[in-house]
């Protein structure tokens, strides 16, 4: 790879070695990791502060039997948000199949599971609609000591 470097008004070209390219990529990955960590720490701190501020709002609204309050800064709304999880996947799969409730699941394929299935079952052909998309991926890792 050739990089152009400007030195005192003159351009000089330097060919980067694979080692220099690998080091540059590792440096960039480290920088991204550090910034992401910093952002996650900041987000965690701010969300904890927001939760402290939400507690008196919830208490006030429950005490006064209201679900919304208008303020000069904006409207505050309290709603109940229900989420679901399962502790028994076999029972859940049976329920979904029995009631034809497949909308309970996300429509997303698990790439690794599909790849492993077809590697183990090489005589089985892909179903209609399943597309394989291949791409070349470059991975740079630190050397192991």
C-alpha positions as CSV (number, residue, x, y, z in Angstrom):
1,X,0.0,0.0,0.0
2,X,1.3,3.4,-0.8
3,X,0.7,6.4,1.5
4,X,1.4,10.0,0.5
5,X,3.1,12.1,3.1
6,X,3.7,15.9,2.8
7,X,7.1,17.0,4.1
8,X,7.9,20.8,3.8
9,X,5.8,21.3,0.7
10,X,7.0,18.2,-1.1
11,X,5.1,15.0,-1.5
12,X,6.8,11.7,-0.8
13,X,5.3,8.3,-1.2
14,X,5.9,5.6,1.4
15,X,4.9,2.0,1.0
16,X,3.4,0.6,4.1
17,X,4.4,-2.9,5.2
18,X,1.8,-5.4,6.3
19,X,3.2,-5.0,9.8
20,X,2.6,-1.3,9.7
21,X,-0.9,-1.8,8.3
22,X,-1.7,-4.3,11.0
23,X,-0.4,-2.0,13.7
24,X,-2.5,0.9,12.3
25,X,-5.7,-1.2,12.3
26,X,-5.0,-2.5,15.9
27,X,-4.4,1.1,17.0
28,X,-7.7,2.1,15.5
29,X,-9.5,-0.8,17.0
30,X,-8.1,0.1,20.4
31,X,-9.2,3.7,20.0
32,X,-12.7,2.6,19.1
33,X,-12.8,0.3,22.1
34,X,-11.6,3.1,24.5
35,X,-14.1,5.5,23.2
36,X,-16.9,3.0,23.3
37,X,-16.0,2.1,26.9
38,X,-16.0,5.8,27.8
39,X,-19.4,6.3,26.2
40,X,-20.8,3.2,28.0
41,X,-19.5,4.5,31.3
42,X,-21.0,7.9,30.7
43,X,-24.3,6.4,29.6
44,X,-24.5,4.2,32.7
45,X,-23.8,7.2,34.9
46,X,-26.4,9.5,33.3
47,X,-29.0,6.7,33.2
48,X,-28.5,6.1,36.9
49,X,-29.0,9.8,37.5
50,X,-32.2,9.8,35.4
51,X,-33.6,6.9,37.3
52,X,-33.1,8.8,40.6
53,X,-35.1,11.7,39.0
54,X,-37.9,9.4,37.8
55,X,-38.6,7.9,41.2
56,X,-40.3,11.0,42.7
57,X,-42.2,11.5,39.5
58,X,-43.6,7.9,39.7
59,X,-44.4,8.4,43.4
60,X,-46.2,11.7,42.8
61,X,-48.2,10.5,39.9
62,X,-49.3,7.3,41.7
63,X,-50.2,9.3,44.8
64,X,-52.3,11.7,42.8
65,X,-53.8,9.1,40.4
66,X,-52.6,10.8,37.3
67,X,-50.7,9.5,34.2
68,X,-49.6,12.8,32.7
69,X,-48.4,16.2,33.8
70,X,-47.9,19.2,31.7
71,X,-44.9,21.4,32.6
72,X,-43.2,24.4,31.1
73,X,-40.3,22.1,30.0
74,X,-42.5,19.4,28.5
75,X,-45.1,16.7,29.2
76,X,-44.4,13.9,31.6
77,X,-46.3,10.7,30.9
78,X,-46.4,7.5,33.0
79,X,-47.4,4.3,31.4
80,X,-47.1,0.6,32.2
81,X,-44.8,-1.3,29.9
82,X,-45.2,-5.0,29.9
83,X,-42.3,-7.3,28.8
84,X,-42.2,-11.1,28.7
85,X,-39.7,-13.8,29.1
86,X,-39.8,-17.6,29.4
87,X,-38.2,-20.0,31.8
88,X,-39.3,-23.1,29.8
89,X,-38.5,-22.9,26.0
90,X,-40.0,-26.4,25.3
91,X,-43.4,-25.3,26.8
92,X,-43.2,-22.0,24.9
93,X,-42.5,-23.7,21.6
94,X,-45.4,-26.1,22.1
95,X,-47.7,-23.2,23.0
96,X,-46.6,-21.2,19.9
97,X,-47.1,-24.2,17.6
98,X,-50.5,-25.1,19.2
99,X,-51.8,-21.6,18.8
100,X,-50.1,-20.8,15.5
101,X,-48.6,-17.8,17.3
102,X,-45.2,-17.6,15.5
103,X,-45.5,-13.8,15.6
104,X,-44.1,-14.2,19.2
105,X,-40.7,-14.7,17.7
106,X,-38.3,-12.2,16.0
107,X,-37.9,-12.8,12.3
108,X,-34.2,-13.1,12.2
109,X,-31.9,-16.0,11.2
110,X,-29.1,-17.2,13.3
111,X,-26.2,-17.3,10.8
112,X,-23.9,-19.6,12.8
113,X,-26.7,-22.2,13.5
114,X,-27.7,-22.3,9.8
115,X,-24.1,-22.7,8.7
116,X,-23.5,-25.5,11.2
117,X,-26.7,-27.2,10.2
118,X,-25.8,-27.3,6.5
119,X,-22.2,-28.3,7.3
120,X,-23.5,-31.3,9.3
121,X,-26.3,-32.1,6.7
122,X,-24.5,-31.6,3.4
123,X,-27.1,-33.5,1.5
124,X,-29.9,-31.2,2.5
125,X,-30.6,-28.4,0.0
126,X,-31.4,-24.8,1.0
127,X,-35.1,-24.1,1.4
128,X,-36.7,-21.6,-1.0
129,X,-36.0,-18.1,0.1
130,X,-32.8,-18.8,1.9
131,X,-29.9,-16.9,0.4
132,X,-26.2,-17.3,1.2
133,X,-24.2,-14.1,1.1
134,X,-20.5,-14.5,1.2
135,X,-18.0,-11.6,1.8
136,X,-14.3,-11.4,2.5
137,X,-13.5,-10.3,6.0
138,X,-10.1,-9.0,7.2
139,X,-9.4,-9.6,10.8
140,X,-6.4,-8.2,12.6
141,X,-5.6,-9.5,16.1
142,X,-2.8,-8.9,18.5
143,X,0.0,-11.5,18.5
144,X,-0.3,-14.1,21.3
145,X,2.5,-14.2,23.8
